Amino acid sequence: MFLAVAILAACQPQEKAWDELESHYATMDSVRVHYKISGQGDTAVIFVHGLGCDLNTWQAQYEAFAGRKGLRLVLIDLPGFGQSDKPDTNYSLEFFAQAIESVMADAGIGRAVLVGHSLGTPICREFTFAHPDQVLGLLDIDGVYVLLPTDSAMAEQYKLAMRSFANGFCQEDVKDYFAGFVSSLSGPETPQAVTDYAMSVMPNTPGFVACSTMGNLVDMRYWTGRQIAVPVSVVCTQNSGLEPDNKQRMQELYPNLTYTELTTCGHFIHMEQPETINQAIDALLNTIQ
């Protein structure tokens, strides 16, 4: 009996170590979208990084869930970032959502849980609006929202402030602006390794990619208050400048909401407190199964 079990175990596919994952490329028109995939089964989790980052931001999540029975993990480099192509084009939320669509088609995935960090969250939202039948649930990790204040005068000031912030990325050499931006993303307990990662990748973003991405992000046509009905988990941090009514505003967007608000963590919650995010992923998977 022991020998039979040992032989059976040896025949089971073993999940590869993080640094052994192979690269794949989906094609979106003429744009190649780089991704890595692991696991087998009917349930997929797709990870979508934030501005200036790449799929390496998800290592702790991969190591926590690799090898789980029936689960596929998909890690994407958005166009303009990582090892994906960086065409001089319009980096709209629709464009990024199409990248997710192309990866799912290339990998043969019909439905998935989406995990988005920062910019990744509005991209996941846009994909959900375009393909509601393909999304099982959504995990928002300190996502970016451009939600207007209810006071009309303050709303106009807010729009001007958002446009000014986005325009800051429209420079010939955006490295210095990114460096200052990265320094604003840390919390009082952010490990140096997390800041080092951000500084190693974010300032290398091509200026035209950053400018187009941020210009589109603050376009109010994306921020109409449209709801998403699938189970949604929001994990955010007060160090990102949350408004006092943030939970209420999230409840208005997500009727089926689980909400967690942290106090000492910086913006890269999935890297700073991976156990918190891994538990949120696990809970979301249990909800949809």
C-alpha positions as CSV (number, residue, x, y, z in Angstrom):
1,M,0.0,0.0,0.0
2,F,2.8,2.4,0.9
3,L,4.5,1.7,-2.4
4,A,1.3,2.4,-4.4
5,V,0.7,5.7,-2.6
6,A,4.3,6.7,-3.2
7,I,4.1,5.9,-6.9
8,L,0.8,7.8,-7.2
9,A,2.3,10.8,-5.5
10,A,5.3,10.8,-7.7
11,C,3.0,10.8,-10.8
12,Q,1.1,13.9,-9.6
13,P,2.2,17.1,-11.4
14,Q,4.3,19.2,-9.1
15,E,4.0,23.0,-9.0
16,K,7.1,24.8,-10.1
17,A,9.0,27.1,-7.9
18,W,8.5,30.8,-8.5
19,D,11.7,31.3,-10.4
20,E,10.9,28.3,-12.6
21,L,7.6,29.5,-14.0
22,E,7.6,29.7,-17.8
23,S,6.6,32.7,-19.8
24,H,3.6,32.7,-22.1
25,Y,2.4,35.3,-24.5
26,A,-1.2,36.1,-25.5
27,T,-1.7,38.3,-28.6
28,M,-4.1,41.3,-28.5
29,D,-4.2,42.5,-32.0
30,S,-0.5,43.0,-32.6
31,V,0.4,43.5,-28.9
32,R,2.0,40.6,-27.0
33,V,0.8,40.3,-23.4
34,H,3.2,38.4,-21.1
35,Y,1.8,36.1,-18.4
36,K,2.7,33.1,-16.3
37,I,0.3,30.3,-15.3
38,S,0.4,27.4,-12.9
39,G,-2.0,24.7,-11.7
40,Q,-4.9,22.7,-13.1
41,G,-8.6,22.8,-12.5
42,D,-11.9,24.6,-13.1
43,T,-11.2,27.6,-10.8
44,A,-8.8,30.3,-11.9
45,V,-7.4,33.4,-10.0
46,I,-6.0,36.1,-12.2
47,F,-3.7,38.7,-10.6
48,V,-3.5,42.2,-12.1
49,H,-0.7,44.5,-10.8
50,G,-0.7,48.3,-10.3
51,L,0.9,51.2,-12.1
52,G,4.5,50.8,-12.9
53,C,4.7,47.3,-11.4
54,D,4.9,43.8,-12.9
55,L,3.8,40.2,-12.1
56,N,6.7,39.8,-9.7
57,T,4.6,41.7,-7.1
58,W,2.5,38.5,-6.6
59,Q,5.3,36.1,-5.4
60,A,3.9,35.7,-1.9
61,Q,0.4,34.9,-3.3
62,Y,1.8,32.4,-5.7
63,E,3.8,30.6,-3.1
64,A,0.7,30.4,-0.8
65,F,-1.7,29.0,-3.4
66,A,0.5,27.0,-5.8
67,G,-0.3,23.4,-5.7
68,R,-3.9,23.8,-4.4
69,K,-6.1,21.2,-6.0
70,G,-8.4,22.4,-8.7
71,L,-6.9,25.9,-8.8
72,R,-5.1,27.7,-11.6
73,L,-3.1,30.9,-10.9
74,V,-2.5,33.4,-13.7
75,L,-0.1,36.3,-13.3
76,I,-0.2,39.1,-15.9
77,D,2.2,41.8,-17.1
78,L,-0.2,44.5,-18.3
79,P,0.7,46.0,-21.7
80,G,3.2,48.8,-21.1
81,F,4.8,47.0,-18.2
82,G,7.0,44.1,-17.3
83,Q,7.8,41.8,-20.3
84,S,4.7,42.7,-22.2
85,D,4.9,44.9,-25.3
86,K,4.9,48.7,-24.8
87,P,3.3,50.2,-27.9
88,D,2.8,53.9,-28.3
89,T,-1.0,53.8,-28.0
90,N,-4.0,54.8,-25.9
91,Y,-3.7,53.1,-22.5
92,S,-7.4,53.2,-21.6
93,L,-9.1,50.9,-19.0
94,E,-10.7,49.2,-22.0
95,F,-7.3,48.5,-23.5
96,F,-6.1,46.9,-20.3
97,A,-9.3,44.9,-19.9
98,Q,-8.8,43.5,-23.4
99,A,-5.4,42.3,-22.2
100,I,-7.1,40.2,-19.5
101,E,-9.5,38.9,-22.1
102,S,-6.7,37.9,-24.4
103,V,-4.8,36.1,-21.6
104,M,-8.0,34.2,-20.6
105,A,-8.6,33.1,-24.1
106,D,-5.0,32.1,-24.7
107,A,-5.0,30.1,-21.4
108,G,-8.4,28.5,-22.1
109,I,-10.0,30.1,-19.0
110,G,-13.8,30.8,-19.1
111,R,-14.4,32.3,-15.7
112,A,-12.1,33.6,-12.9
113,V,-11.7,35.4,-9.7
114,L,-9.9,38.7,-10.3
115,V,-7.3,40.1,-7.9
116,G,-6.4,43.7,-8.6
117,H,-3.9,46.0,-6.8
118,S,-4.1,49.8,-7.1
119,L,-4.6,50.5,-10.8
120,G,-5.4,46.8,-11.2
121,T,-8.7,47.3,-9.4
122,P,-10.3,49.7,-12.0
123,I,-9.0,47.5,-14.7
124,C,-10.7,44.5,-13.1
125,R,-13.8,46.6,-12.7
126,E,-13.8,47.5,-16.4
127,F,-13.3,43.8,-17.4
128,T,-16.2,42.8,-15.1
129,F,-18.5,45.4,-16.8
130,A,-17.5,44.1,-20.2
131,H,-17.7,40.4,-19.3
132,P,-19.9,39.9,-16.3
133,D,-20.4,36.2,-16.9
134,Q,-16.7,35.6,-16.8
135,V,-16.1,37.0,-13.3
136,L,-16.7,34.9,-10.2
137,G,-15.5,37.4,-7.7
138,L,-13.2,40.4,-7.2
139,L,-10.5,41.2,-4.6
140,D,-9.6,44.9,-4.5
141,I,-6.3,45.6,-2.8
142,D,-6.1,49.3,-2.0
143,G,-7.6,50.0,-5.4
144,V,-7.7,53.5,-7.0
145,Y,-11.1,55.2,-7.2
146,V,-11.9,58.6,-8.5
147,L,-15.1,59.2,-6.7
148,L,-16.5,62.8,-6.6
149,P,-17.5,64.5,-3.4
150,T,-21.2,65.0,-3.1
151,D,-20.7,68.8,-2.7
152,S,-20.7,70.3,-6.3
153,A,-18.1,73.0,-5.5
154,M,-15.8,70.4,-3.9
155,A,-16.4,68.1,-6.8
156,E,-15.0,70.6,-9.3
157,Q,-11.9,71.2,-7.1
158,Y,-11.4,67.4,-6.8
159,K,-11.6,66.9,-10.6
160,L,-9.0,69.7,-11.1
161,A,-6.7,68.1,-8.4
162,M,-7.0,64.7,-10.0
163,R,-6.2,66.1,-13.5
164,S,-3.2,67.9,-12.1
165,F,-1.9,64.7,-10.4
166,A,-2.3,62.8,-13.6
167,N,-0.5,65.5,-15.6
168,G,2.5,65.1,-13.3
169,F,3.2,61.8,-15.1
170,C,3.3,63.6,-18.5
171,Q,6.9,64.5,-18.6
172,E,9.7,63.5,-20.9
173,D,11.6,62.0,-18.1
174,V,9.2,60.7,-15.5
175,K,11.7,58.9,-13.3
176,D,12.0,61.6,-10.7
177,Y,8.2,62.0,-10.4
178,F,7.8,58.3,-10.0
179,A,10.5,58.3,-7.3
180,G,8.6,60.9,-5.3
181,F,5.3,58.9,-5.9
182,V,6.9,55.7,-4.6
183,S,8.0,57.5,-1.4
184,S,4.3,58.4,-0.7
185,L,3.2,54.8,-0.8
186,S,4.9,53.6,2.4
187,G,3.3,53.2,5.8
188,P,5.0,53.4,9.1
189,E,5.8,49.6,9.0
190,T,6.6,49.1,5.4
191,P,9.6,46.8,5.0
192,Q,12.5,48.3,3.0
193,A,12.4,45.3,0.6
194,V,8.9,46.5,-0.5
195,T,10.1,50.0,-1.2
196,D,13.2,48.6,-3.0
197,Y,11.0,46.6,-5.3
198,A,8.8,49.6,-6.1
199,M,11.9,51.8,-6.7
200,S,13.4,49.1,-9.0
201,V,10.5,48.9,-11.4
202,M,8.1,51.9,-11.2
203,P,10.5,54.6,-12.3
204,N,11.3,52.6,-15.4
205,T,7.8,53.0,-16.8
206,P,7.9,54.7,-20.2
207,G,6.7,58.2,-19.9
208,F,4.1,57.8,-22.7
209,V,2.6,54.8,-20.9
210,A,2.4,56.6,-17.6
211,C,0.9,59.7,-19.1
212,S,-1.8,57.9,-21.1
213,T,-2.7,55.5,-18.3
214,M,-3.1,58.2,-15.7
215,G,-5.0,60.5,-18.1
216,N,-7.5,57.8,-18.8
217,L,-7.7,56.7,-15.1
218,V,-9.0,60.1,-14.0
219,D,-11.5,60.4,-16.9
220,M,-14.9,60.6,-15.1
221,R,-16.7,58.5,-17.7
222,Y,-15.3,55.5,-15.7
223,W,-16.6,56.7,-12.4
224,T,-20.4,56.7,-12.7
225,G,-21.1,54.7,-9.5
226,R,-22.0,51.5,-11.5
227,Q,-22.4,48.5,-9.2
228,I,-20.8,45.1,-9.4
229,A,-23.0,42.3,-8.1
230,V,-20.5,39.4,-7.6
231,P,-18.8,38.8,-4.3
232,V,-16.2,41.6,-3.7
233,S,-13.6,41.8,-1.0
234,V,-12.0,45.2,-0.4
235,V,-8.7,45.4,1.6
236,C,-7.4,48.9,2.0
237,T,-5.2,51.0,4.2
238,Q,-5.7,54.4,5.9
239,N,-2.2,55.4,4.8
240,S,-3.6,55.8,1.3
241,G,-5.6,58.8,2.4
242,L,-9.0,57.1,2.8
243,E,-12.0,59.3,3.3
244,P,-14.0,58.7,6.5
245,D,-17.0,57.4,4.5
246,N,-14.9,55.0,2.4
247,K,-16.7,51.9,3.6
248,Q,-20.0,53.4,2.8
249,R,-18.9,54.3,-0.7
250,M,-17.6,50.8,-1.2
251,Q,-20.9,49.4,-0.1
252,E,-22.7,51.5,-2.7
253,L,-20.4,50.1,-5.4
254,Y,-20.4,46.5,-4.2
255,P,-23.7,45.2,-2.6
256,N,-22.0,41.8,-1.8
257,L,-19.0,43.3,0.1
258,T,-16.5,42.1,2.6
259,Y,-14.5,45.1,3.9
260,T,-11.2,45.3,5.7
261,E,-9.4,48.6,6.6
262,L,-5.9,48.5,7.8
263,T,-4.0,51.3,9.8
264,T,-0.3,50.8,9.7
265,C,0.2,49.1,6.3
266,G,1.4,50.9,3.2
267,H,0.0,50.7,-0.3
268,F,1.6,47.3,-1.2
269,I,-0.6,45.3,1.2
270,H,-0.1,42.0,-0.6
271,M,3.7,42.3,-0.1
272,E,3.7,43.9,3.3
273,Q,1.0,41.7,4.9
274,P,0.7,38.7,2.5
275,E,-1.2,36.6,5.1
276,T,-4.0,39.2,5.2
277,I,-4.4,39.1,1.4
278,N,-4.0,35.3,1.2
279,Q,-6.8,34.9,3.8
280,A,-9.0,37.3,1.8
281,I,-8.3,35.2,-1.4
282,D,-9.1,32.0,0.5
283,A,-12.3,33.5,1.9
284,L,-13.4,34.7,-1.6
285,L,-12.7,31.2,-3.1
286,N,-14.8,29.6,-0.3
287,T,-17.6,32.0,-1.1
288,I,-17.9,31.2,-4.8
289,Q,-17.4,27.4,-4.4
